[in-house]
Every structure is written in structure tokens, then in C-alpha cells.
Amino acid sequence: MRLAHPTYLMLACALALPAHGTTRPLPNRVTILYDAFGGRAALTRDWGFAALVEYNGKRILFDTGNNADVFANNVRALGVDLKTVDFVVISHRHGDHTAGLNYLLAMNPSVTIYAPREGFGVFGAALPGTFYRTDSTLPSRMRYFDGRPPARLTFGTPWPAAHFVWVDSVTDVAPGVSIIPTVSQKPGTLELRELSLGLRTPDGLVLIVGCSHPGIETIVEASTRVADHVSLILGGLHLVTTPDAEIERVATALHDRWHVDRMAPGHCTGEPAFVVLQRVFKAQYVYAGLGSTIDVP
């Protein structure tokens, strides 16, 4: 009996097999890596915030928590590989959002980190060498740089090897993904610059916030430059010490004026605000404690 040529056998087997070669689409979701509340036993609760955002095939780290060891423990316990993160967004300079940067950089030293642009900021800065007023009547020994400043002055950062990209305007960083900057006018954080992350989904904008120091309504208003409608807010709303009447006003405004569909508060939102937001948003309130995974469209 004549045997079939091996090439024909392989082709026949390939044609007979079911077509399972198509790649499954990656999930669109947000996983909370760092917060002070949650029920997962293997995770360490601490004051601070970090989340892994997976959207349109990109893996985005948003903030890095308050303690590098705690951040590392939670990342490992949740099976997150920081080496595969495409880029990082740091919402603002406070330590409870930045302390895990050293661990991140040990795992992924060349990753791009988007951070707020601030003069003399903790993420570094650069200014023209002529940013200051001069007086040529002074002797050279009394003049900055002997009266011959460099064209550009670069200022230091605790993470000198990090690849920071400074953001001070709405910036598209991936398909369907935008960074939205705002500036606080609130007492105690005056002029603090904060970045929020916007995911443009079929249902509207998913808005991921760090602490909302400029005010969550200010951030929602700024997000209208990216999308007309916010479908979900996730993160800290900085209502942790806010009086009850103002919490009520903010919650009602988010629901009735801004028509936010769903609310997933965390971090510095505050326990009294959790209660009010849960009452106002009812079934559209989304639990977002440490270790939670929130699906997005």
C-alpha cells in the first residue's frame, strides 16, 4: 500500500482540527492593588492607592501606594507582573501614591511614567536657564553661574533613573485612553497638580481618580474635554474629613447634575461618604475594596 506524503498528512490534520487559533480578547478591567479596606486575606491593607488598569490591550499601573513592601506583597499576591506594564500614571506627588515607585522601577526600570508637570516638582522639572531676573551690575562671583547660565536647568528627583513624562494638558496615551490634568484650588493643597485617567468606553468615560484634591466635580468638568458623559468614577474622592452636608451635596450633584451612571469609591473617599454614595447610587454603587476587580466595557 502506498503511504501518503507527510506534507499531505499534516495538511489533512490541520484541516480536520477545529479553528481554535483565534486569540481571545483581553479583559477590560480595573484591579485594586492598594487600599485601606477590603476582605482578601492574602493582601495587606494600608492607607494609599494603586490600581492595575487593563484596557484595549494595554496594561496601565495607576499610582503605587504608600509603602513599597506592602505594594510588592499585594502585587505578588494578586499575580500581577509589573514587567508587562505598558506605562504608569502617577496621579500626584503625595507619598501614599508614590512610595511603591522604587519597587516598580526594580521590576520595570525603563517603563514610561506619566506624572504632573510641576516647577521644582518631586518628579523632576526643567526650566529655561533665564527663568530668574538678573542684574549685570553685580560682580561675577555674586551672579548665578557667573552670569552665564545654561540654556536649560534640570531639577532633581528621588528617582533619577526613572523615565518621567510630564503632563500639563489633556494627553492621549493609547487608543481610547487619555490623561486629564487638573489643579487644586483647595486650602491645604493649593496649586497641587493631579492627573486622572479616562477610558473612552461604549457606555461613556470611565474616570479613574487618585485623590480628587481639585474636587471631583472639577475633575468631571475637565473630563468633558475627552467625552460628554462619565459612566463610572473609580478611586478616591477626598471626602474623608468633609462635613455631612457637603458630602450629601457632592453625591447628589454627581448623580443628578453630572448624571454619572456608576460609582466605585475608594481610598480617601471616607466611610460617611461610602454610606451616602451607596444610598444615592443604589444598585449602581460598585464595591471597590482592596483586591476587587471591576469590569469595564
Beta strands, then each sheet from edge to edge (+ up, - down):
strand 1: 29-34
strand 2: 50-55
strand 3: 58-62
strand 4: 87-89
strand 5: 112-116
strand 6: 125-128
strand 7: 152-155
strand 8: 163-167
strand 9: 171-174
strand 10: 177-183
strand 11: 193-201
strand 12: 204-209
strand 13: 230-236
strand 14: 262-266
strand 15: 293-295
sheet 1: 8+ 5+ 4+ 3+ 2- 1+ 15-
sheet 2: 6+ 7-
sheet 3: 9+ 10- 11+ 12- 13- 14-
end
